[in-house]
Amino acid sequence: MNRAHISRRALLTRSFGGAALLAAGGLTTACSGSDSPAAAATGSAKPRHGGRLRAAFTGGSAESTDVVQATATVVDYVRARLVWDTLGDLDDGRPVWRVAESVEHNADASQWTVRVRDGIRFSDGGPLTADDVLFSLRTLATHPGGQAGLLARVDFGGARRQDKRTLTLPLKQPDGFFDLALAQSMFVFPDGTKNLGKAPGSGPYRLSRWAAGKSSLLKPHPSYWDADRGGPYLDEIEIFSVADASARLSGLKAGQFDYVGSVPLPSARAERANDAVRVLLPPKELWNELAFTMNLDMRPFTSADLVNAVKYAIDREAMVKLVTLGYGEVADDARGMHQPWYAADLPKREHDPERARSLLRRAGLSTPALTLRTSDFAYGLVESASAFIQQAKDSGLAVKLDKVAAADYYTDMGKLLHTPLQTSSYSPMPLPLDLANYYGSQATYPFTGRAPKALEGLLAAMRAATTDEARKRTVADVQHYLYDHGGDAIFARFPSAAAATPRVQGVKALGWAEYPSLRDAFLSE
């Protein structure tokens, strides 16, 4: 994993792929015994203290206890959310401040002021102050990772500590959505930390033992600042690194684990009738999105008629049934459905093979041959590409697949940025950040090519928006432009699944589904 997402797999799975478990702050359970596995809220058990939670997540060769590398693997990310508290989390697409008591901007959003919560102490007993926050942000900004990309607009030369609880962050250009960036895993650790692999945290748990590629043991932070809410509830949390999804699920069923992340949808579907396993799904605003991504700078997709023909050729209802196994829903060429920023007036994109053929005739294209680059790097990529072959044929398109090994799919950034047609699995991210990350001259991953002046203007207006009304309106303007003229044919949405025993409660997404927060987890009676 190595994203400018918060690691390439996390963002490039946010890009082509990066998931969370929340429903009114908690989990949702997939209903059993139904051909259409909709999500239903779990029962609310009363939190209780005690016990050990054993959880298994995907690991990797980059595993580390270094706080600035915490987003490089799923297992490290989950552990980091327990050890280091952040400036804020996301809930329903909005910031919920943690270490930060408040975050406010000046009139044009060119400077942001962070007020630090009083009374927080690190696990070594030291008080957490504005100096620690500024040091943490500067450190994250200068190390490779997703946080660095999100902090790139900060003018750290002008950043100042005003007092022990206040700091100001001037930006290189105004950004009315910078509060969303500050709620993206901005871990806080002590000012002057030399050994980032042993940095004390202010989270609910502290690291007691760790072995790379095996497991880590965490115990409660005795001076946790937010203990008045009741937690931390568990005596211990043991987090296991298990790369193979089948091994994780088998371990759960055998009693080795209590909770396992990243369960493939076919496996989730197979466990629907198993009362000993709860299949857990994130809320819809945190679902992944499948797309065929067309680079509008590269032939043959310099033809707008061909781009639209591809969009009308996709049978979206069939994709949901075949690829998402009934767990998903149709998408209509727009990102961020169910988020508070989503433009609800966007029209439905119909499956219309005859219209696709008409567009091809108008463009002077007779059965154009298209090569679709794909991989089994993430679930749904190869499956949707294979399903599209016949759908495309019915619409006058000839599609062949270029299947790339999973290990190679995201390693060559030049290839990703200069491929005419490829499959994408976009992971959830706050929509304003998502749009800025993939479109326009300032985008980190402009997979659909350069932005025309019209789109650049819309993106600039979005960044300059400071009121709630202006922010929602300018995001909608960008979405409408991309619906009409963009290169992403986004056709289906689907959840990342996890699984747990019935006793596990309190696991929350807080903005991330593959990397859930175990902060309030407990074991019911």
Secondary structure, DSSP 8 states (H G I E B T S, - for coil): ---TTTTHHHHHBTTTB--B--STTS-EEE-SS-SS--EEE----------EEEEEE---TT----GGGTTSSHHHHHHHHHHS-BSEEEETTEEEESSEEEEEE-TTSSEEEEEE-TT-B-TTS-B--HHHHHHHHHHHHTSSSHHHHHTTTB-TTT-EEEETTEEEEEBSS--TTHHHHHTS--B---TT-S-GGG----SSEEEEEEETTTEEEEEE-TT-TTGGGS----SEEEEEE---HHHHHHHHHTTS-SEEEEE-HHHHHHTTT-TT-EEEE--GGG-EEEEEEE-TTSTTTT-HHHHHHHHHH--HHHHHHHHSTTS-EE--S-S-TTSTT--TT-------HHHHHHHHHHTT-SS-EEEEEEESSSTTHHHHHHHHHHHHHHTT-EEEEEEE-GGGTTT-HHHHHT-SEEEEEE----HHHHHHHHSSTT-S--TT----HHHHHHHHHHHH--SHHHHHHHHHHHHHHHHHH-SEEEEEEE--EEEE-TTEE--B-TT-BSS-B-TT-EE--
